[in-house]
Amino acid sequence: MSDPRRGALLVAMIAVLSAVPTSAYLKFGYTISGQSVVLRWPEGRPVPYAVGTRGAAGVSANEFRDAVARAFATWEAVPTSSIRFAQTGVSDREPSDNDGVTLLAFANRPELDRTLGATSYTVDVVSGTLLEADVFFNAAFQWSVSPGGQAGRFDLESIATHEVGHLLGLGHSALGETEVAGSGRRVLSAGAVMFPIAFAPGNIDGRSLQPDDIAGVSDIYPDAGFRQATGSVSGRVTKNGLGVFGAHVVAMHLRTGALVGGFTLDQAGTFVVAGIEPGPVVLRVEPLDDGDLASFIDVPRVDLDFRVAFSPRTVFVPRGGNTPDQIIEVLPK
C-alpha cells in the first residue's frame, strides 16, 4: 500500500539552449495550509545515495562514479553548511521514484534533446522532508570527465554538481548572462552553479560553487555559526504603491562583488535576501522577462511590466542580523 504522505515530484532539469531569465537561488518547497514548507533532508545523518553501473559515450562506469563523488564532495565542502553524504553502493536499476533508493545514473533519453539531466523527488508532503531523490543524466549526449574539459562534450562533473544542488532542495538561479542562439539561448557567464542552462561543451566552470550557491545550501542546512556569521536584508518592491509579485532582487556586496539574491513571492512584494557577508550592499531589482518563467516560479501572475531599479542608497548588512524595511519603487516600462 502506498503511503499517502509520500508524493513524487519531477522538479528540475538542466537544459541546452532554452530560454532563461536572471535571478538568484530559490528553494523548492510547498505551501500547505498556508504555511511554507521547504524541501530538505532529515537532520542528523548523511544523505545516502547509490550510483548506476553503466557509463555513456566518453565516460566509463568508474569515471561516472568518481565524477558524481566529486560533485557531492563540492557541496559537502561548504564550510557554512552541515550537509553530508554517504555512498551506499551501485545499482543497475533505472532511476525510479518511490523505490526507497536515491540513485544517480545514466538513462538514454534521445527524445529529451535539450535536457542534459533531471532530478525528481519522493517527499513527505506534510513535513517537506525528502525521502529519496533520483537523478538521470541523458546518455544521448556526448560526455567528458577530462580534467580540463573536452571540445564537443559536456562536462559530467559540472552537470552532476548542478543536479546535486537540486537533490539538496535548491531551485534554479538565473544569475547569468545569455544571448540568443538559434531557437534558444547560449550562456555567456553564470553567477551560480544552479543557473538552468549549461555552458557550452568543453567548459568546466560549473564545477565550482559561487556565493549564491553557497548562500542557498547554507540557508537550508546551516552549520552552527552560519546565522551568526552572515546577515540578511528584507523589504518590499512596489510599483505605484502596490507590491510587485515575482521581481528578482539581488544584493551585490560592494567589497567582494559577491551576488546573492531572491524573489518577491507574495502580492505585497516582500523579499528576504539571506546568507550575505556583513558589509555594504546595493540592491538591484529586475523583471523576469528574459526567458522561461516556469524555470523559476510556477505561477501565472508574475509582474513583468517594470524597469530595472536600484536601492536609493547603500544598505549595510549586519553580522547575525537583518536590515529591514528596504522599499524599492519601480516604474512601469
PyMOL commands that set and color helices and strands:
alter all, ss='L'
color gray80, all
select helices_A, chain A and resi 61-76+156-168+205-207+211-220+226-229+293-295
alter helices_A, ss='H'
color red, helices_A
select strands_A, chain A and resi 6-15+29-32+35-38+47-52+85-91+103-107+115-124+130-138+143-144+154-155+176-181+184-190+231-239+242-243+248-253+259-263+270-276+279-286+309-310+315-317+322-329
alter strands_A, ss='S'
color yellow, strands_A
deselect
rebuild
show_as cartoon
